[in-house]
Amino acid sequence: MMTEGTLKHGMPFYTVGEGRPLVVLRWFAAEHANPTGMALRMESKVMGPLGRHFEVYAVNRAPDMPAGTTMADIAGRHAEALAERFGEPVDVLGMSSGGSLALQLAADHPEVVRRLVVAGAAYTLTPLTRDVQRRYTEAVAAGRRGAHHQAPVVGRTALSRALIRPFMWLSDPLMRPSNPLDMLHFAQAEDSFDVRDRLAGISAATLIVGGELDLAYSVELFRETAKLLPDARLVIYPATSHLGTFSHPRFAHDVAEFLGKD
């Protein structure tokens, strides 16, 4: 059964499953709200398997994010919200942009993180992903179509990108957020995100999960992130894309195995 609520600072969340709490920091989202419709159905394919092991708290960023917000600011608000909700350290799983936030949270606020899983993310963005996010969010915030700017991290070949780009351009009006400044300001915060020099100070045991064919990051970046952490495991799924990482048949099992049942 799914329940919905709001954490401190107005951060929306929903829960599925039962067991020990697992806070899931969701991927880049156009809306700083709980997903609905098709987006929820797609997301349930990831959260559902995790819910067989944990009570999953799927958390989004707070709406009406002001200009000039930093990743440290966002992590600070999450730390306050998690401390108020749980009153003790909790397991945290960050996916994609949520993984960036999870690393910032663990570096800045170790008192709220029990164990950490970072999936489809690393200590910084690649130049390609940074450029894609900037072009997409700036276009939409200016009232232009922007979804097609994401084609470079979706299509693996020049042909597939050429085929996907016009489809994404046409479908853009169906994906417009109610407040495009939210995703713009988050993208601007993540644009300068880089915790490479902070990794050695992260005390939480960490699992890094990546896909071999991830276009948004690279296997080398996943490996370097794991290597620089003092207590980390690395799992790379062969022949797996960025989004495919989260829906991989072994993903929920690997997360549960790492986090343990104690």
N, C-alpha and C positions, 0 to 999 in steps of 0.2 A: 504494500500500500504506500502511496506517495503522499507526503504531507509538505506543506509550504510554510515559510515563515520569513522573518527578517531579523538579522543580527544587528548589533550595535553599529551605528553610522549608516543604517539603512541598507545594509548589504543583503540582497535577496538570497534565499537558499531553499532547497527542497531536499527531502530525505527519502531514501528507499532502503529496504533490507532491514536486517536486525543483527545485533552483535555489538562488538566494541566499535566506538565511533571511528570513522575515517573521513577526514575533511578532504574533499576533492576541490582544488582550485581549478575552475573551468578554463578552457582554452579561450582564445581571442573571440569575443562575442560582439556583434554589432549593437545589441541591446544589453544594457546593464540591468537585466531582469531575468526571471526564470524563463526557460524556453517553453514554447507552446507549439501545438500542431506538429508539422513535419519535423521541425527542429527537435522537439521533445522525443518524437518517435525514434529519430536517428540517435539521439543521445542516450536513450534507454538501452540501446544495444551495447553501450559501454558501461553504464551505471548498473544495469540489471545483473550481469555476472559478478560485479564487485559486491552487490547487495546480497549475494548468497554467502558472503564471508563476513560482511561488516554492516553496520548501520551507516550508510553513506550520506554525508552532508555535502551536497553539491553547491558550492558557494560562488557567487558572481561578485564583481566589483560594485561598489555603491553607485547609484545613479547621480547625475548632475556633477560629474567630476570637474573640478575647476581647472582652468588653464594653469600651467606651471607645476602641476602635480608631478612628483617624482616617484620612482619605484619604492624608495625608502618611505615616503609618505603613505603609499598604499599598503606596504607591509606593516607599518605602524598601526594603521587602523585595523588591519586584520588581526594583529596580535592582541589588541584591546578587545576585539569582538570575540576571539576564541577564548581568551582568558575569562571573560565574563560568562560565556556560554558553558564552558567545560570545567573551569577552575583547576585544571591540571594539564600537563603536556599531552598532546594528542597526535596521532599519526596523521601525516599530511601527504597527499598525492597531488602534484601539480602537472598538468598536461599542456604542452605547447606554451603559450604565453603564461598560463597558470604555473608552468614549471619555472619560468623566470621569476615569478612572484614567490614561489616556494623557496627558491634558493636565497632570494633577498630576505625572506622571512626567517629562514634558518640562520642566516648570517647575522641579522640584526637583533633577533628575538629568540634565542635558543631556548628560553624558558617555556615557550609554548609548543615546541616541536618535540615529540617523542622519537619517532623515526620518520624518514623522509623518502619519498619516491618521486623522481623527476623523469617524466616520460615525454619524449619528443621535444626536448629542450636542452639547453646548455648554459654555460656561464655568461654568454652574450649571444646576440643575433649575428647571423652571417650578413655580409653586405647586401646580398640579394634579398633576403627576407626583410631587412631594414628598408630597402628601397621599395619593395612591393607594398609593405604596410603604409609607408609614407605616401606613395602615389594614390593608393586606394582611399585612405581616410581623408586626405586633403581634397580629393575630387568630390567625394560624397558630401563633405562638410561645405563645399562651395556650391552644392546643388547640381553637380554633374554626375554622369554615370561613371562608376569607378570599379565595379566588380571585375571587369576584364583585366585590370592591372594585376590580379592575382594569378593569371594564367602561368607565369613563369615557375610558380611553385606547385602547380597542379599537373601540368603536362610535362612528361619526361622527354619527349622528342620534339623537334621543331614542327613536325607535322601535327602531333597531338595538340601542341600549343596553338597552332594556327586554326585548328578545328574548334578548340574550346573557347578561344577568345571571343568570337562573335556571339556564341551562345551565351556566354557570361554577360556580354554587353546588353543583349536583348533582355535577359532575365533580371538585370540590375534593379528596375523599379519594383520588383516583387520582394527585394531583399533590403529595402531602405529602412534604416532605423528611425525610431520616433525622435531621437535626439542624437544626431550624428556627431555632436561635439564630444559625447562620452567616449566613443571609440577613437576619435581624433586625439583627445587629451591622453588617453591610455597609450596609444601608439607613440605619442611624443615622449611619454615617460619611459617606455620600453626602448625607444630609439637610442638612448644613452646608457641603457642597462649594461653593466659589465662588472661582475663580481669575481673575476679571475683571481685577484689578489686577496680576496676574502675567503676563498675555498678552504685554505689550510686551517682556518679558524672555526669551521663548521663542526660542531661536536656530534650532531645527530648521525647515526648510521644511515647511509644513503644508498638507494638503488637507482642507477641510471639505466633507462630503457630507451632504445632507439631502433629505428628501422634502417636496414641496409640501403634502401632506395629513397630515403628521406631527402626531398629537394629543399626543404626549408632550413635544414641543418646539414651536417655531414658526419660520417662515422668517425672521422678524425677528431671532430669537436666533441662528440660524445666521449670518446676515449680520453681526451685530454682533461675533460671535466672530471671524470671518474678518477683519473690518475692523481689529480691535484687535491682531491678530497682525502682526509686522513682515514676514513673508514667507509669505503664504497665498494659496491659490486656493480658490474656492467653486464647488461644483456643486450645483444644486438640480434634482432629478428631478420633472418635472411629474406631477400626478395620482398621487403615490406616497405610501404610508403609511409609518409608522415601520418596521415589519418589512419592508415592500416595498422599502425603500431597500437592504437588504443582499442581496436576491435580484433586484434590478433587472438587466436584461440587460446594461447597460453598467457595472455596478459593478466587476467584476473587471478589465475593460479599463481603466477610468478609474484604478483604484488602480495597476495595472501601468505605465500610461503616466506617471503622476506620479512613481512611485518610480524609474522608469528601469531600464535593463538593466546599467548600469555597476557 
